[in-house]
Amino acid sequence: MAKLPRVLCPVCNDPVAGVPTRRLGMLSVHDHKRTPRALVLCPGSMTHVPAADAIAVQEELPEPAAERAEAPTLF
């Protein structure tokens, strides 16, 4: 699973995932909505921001139990 840096959207100032682009040192703001149930994306979606502006790195999720090689035991 990939670790994506978190950047602030230039329009709504919400922390969202920054997706790597072909341009060196730049990130693309991931598609997001201002309100959860809206059908329109935020105007800041897919804009490019400098990678130096990253505020954090998204944590990787633990792998599901079905993908583990060995079954967990108590003792």
N, C-alpha and C positions, 0 to 999 in steps of 0.2 A: 504494500500500500504506500502511496506517495505522501510525503510531507509537503504541504503547501504553506508558504508564508502568508501571514495575515497582513493586509494593508488597509488603510483608511480610504473609503470611497471619496473622491474629490467633490461629489455633489452632496451626499447625505451624511458624510463623516461616520458611517458605520464600519466596523471592522469586518472585512470580507476576505475570501481567499484570493490570493494573487497567483495567476497562472503564468508559467514561463512562456516567453515569446521568442521569436527568432532574433529580436533585437537584443544585443548584449547589454546587460545591466538594467533591463526593463521588465516589468510585470504587467500583465493584463488583469484588470479588475474583473472577477468572475461575475456572471449574470446574477443579479439579485433584485428583489422588489423592496420598495419602501414600506409597504404594508403587506402582511402575509397573504391575504386573500385577494390582493389586487391582480388584475390580468395584465397590467402594464409594468415593464421593467423600469428600474431606476435609470435616469439618463446617464449616470456615471458608469453603467455596465459596459464592459469591454473597452474602456479607455486605458491608455498606457500610463503607468506611474513608475518612477525610479525604484529599483529594488532596494536601494539604501533606505527607503521610507518604510520598510517592513517593520511592524511593531511586535510581531511574535511569529511562532511557527506552530501550525496546527498539529496536535498530537496524533500519533497513529492509533487506530482502534485495535484492541487485542483481537487476535484471530479466533474465529468460532471454535467451539469444542470439537466439531465434526472434522476439522482440518488437522487436529493434533494427531501425531503419530501414535502416541501411547495413551491408554485410558488412565484417568486419575484414580488413585487408590488412597485409602485412609491410612494404611500402615506400611 
